[in-house]
Amino acid sequence: MIARRIGRILAMCIALMFLAVGTEAQQTVYKWVDEDGVVHFGQSPPAGVEAERITTAAAPQAVPQQAPASAAPVSEPADAPRPEEPPAAPEPVAATTSIADMTLAELDQRCEAAREAKIAPLRVAEIERCKAEPRNDPAFCERHNADFGEGGRNVNGTMRPRMFDDLPACVEAQQERNRRPR
């Protein structure tokens, strides 16, 4: 009885240790462009290449941890069609505009733009990691990760919160939604 309890505690400590290590590994991604104009993402850029460092906040504890991007750079094939430019972010609201003067739709739009700026590099890295697996179909990887960062139900029925709902723009939008009469 005591041995079984000690075994459970030890197993839980080991699982928490791996969870903590996995969270730290996701926080930095590098982005660089090679001579052919192909964009790469990885945990470390090649030597002598200028790379943009993308630092993200750690995922909330309730969200299942995603595997970090592979250390080896994954690139698009040379003959792959280039995706079209994403739509431009909405124009920032002037500093003189009060939050109380903005509509709830404008506040939500501002929140979604801030979330998308944080989620986009993580989504791209996850799609590239999925495509790097030889058994995965690239089209499946694109479809499966299209809603990366959104909340929903896990396989076991528990709820998974949306990523980055704690950004200031999102917190302000929710506070304003709660403040206004229905």
N, C-alpha and C positions, 0 to 999 in steps of 0.2 A: 504494500500500500504506500509506504513512504518512498520506496524506490520509484514507483510509478509517478508519484507527485513530483519528485525531484527531476525525473526525466522530462516531464511536461514543462516544468519551469526552464530547464536547460534548453529544450527545443524552442520555447518562446523567446528566450534571450538571443539565441542564434538567429532566429527569423527577424527579430527587431534590429539586430546588428546589420544584416544584409539589406534590410529596408532603408536604414540610415545611410549606408554606403551608396545605394542606388539613387537616392534623392540627391546627394552631392554630385554624382557623376552627370546629372542632367543639366547642371546649371550653366555650363559654358559650351557654346558651339561656335566654330569658326567658319567663315564664309570667304571664299576666294574665287577668282576667275583665272583660268589658265590661258595660254597663248591663243587657243582657238576660240576663246570667248565662252567656254563652258563653265557654268557656275558649279562649284563644289562645296559641300558641307562636311565637316568632320570635327573630331575632338582636338586635333592638332593640325596646323597647316604644314605643308612641306617647307623645308629649310629654304630661305632666300625668297620666299613669296610673301607679298604684302597681303595680309588677311584682315577682315573685319571681325572683331570679337563681339559675339552676341551673348549677352548675359541675361538670363531669365530668372525669375523668382522660382523657388522650389514649389513643386506641386503640393496642393493641400493633402494632408495625411489621409483623408477618406478616399482619394482618387487612387486607383491601382497604378503602380509605378510602371512606366513604359521603359523598354530597354533603351540604353543610350545609343546614340548614333555610332556606327562602326568606326574604328580608328582608321581603316583604309578608306580613302576618298572614293565615293561612288559618283560617277558622272553619267550624263546622258550620252547615248550613241551619237556619233557625228551626224548621221542622217535623220535623227529624230526631229520631228517638227517642234519649233520653239513655241511655248505657250504664249498667248497674247498677254499684254500688260494687264495687271489687275486694275480694277477701277480706282481712280484717284480717291484718296481719303477726302471726306467732306471738309470744306473750308473751316478752319478754326473759328469759333465764335469770338467776336471782339471782346477784349478784356472789360469793356464798359458794360457789356450785357450781363445783367444779373441772372442767376439761375432761376429766380422766381419769375422772370420775364420769358423764359424759354418754355416751349411746349414740352409735354412728356415725350412726344415722338423725337424731338430734337435732342433731348437728354439721353434717350435710349440709343439714338444714332451715334452720339458722342461716345457713349459707353462701348458700343459694339466696335467702333473704330479703334478705340484704345485696346480692347481685348484682341482684335484681329492682328494688331501690330505685334503683340506679345506671342500669340499662338502661331502665326504664319511660319516662323523659322522652325518651330518645333514640329509642325505638321509636315513641312518639307523634309526634315530629317527623318521622321518616322516613315514617310512614304519611300524615301531612298533606302532606308534600312530594310523595309519589306521587300522592295524590288531586288535587293542584293541577295536575297534567299533564292537559290536556283529553282526551288519547287513552286515559288509564287508567280502568279500571272501579274504582270505590271498593271493591267486594267483593274484587276481585283484590288491591288494595293491602293490605287487611286480612289476607287469607290468606297472601300472599307474605311479609309482615313479621311474622307471628305468632310465628315462632321467631327474631326479630332478636336477635343477641348470642350465639346458640348456635353451637357449632363445627360442623364438617362438612367436606364435600369441595367444593372449588371446581370450576368447569367443567373446568379442565385436570387435575383429579385430585389436586391438592395439598391437604393438610389445612389447615383454617382453625381456629385455637384459639378457645375460648370467651372472650368478653369478661369482664373483671373477675374472673378466677380468681385474681388476685394480691391480693385483699382479705384483710385479716387473718383474718377468720372462715373463709375458704376455705383459706388456708394452714394454719391450726391444724387444720382438719378433715383435710387431707391428711397432715399430720405425724402426727396421732393414728392415722390409718388405717395408715400405714407402721410406727408404733411397736408397735401391738397385734399379738399373735400371730394367725396365721391358723388 
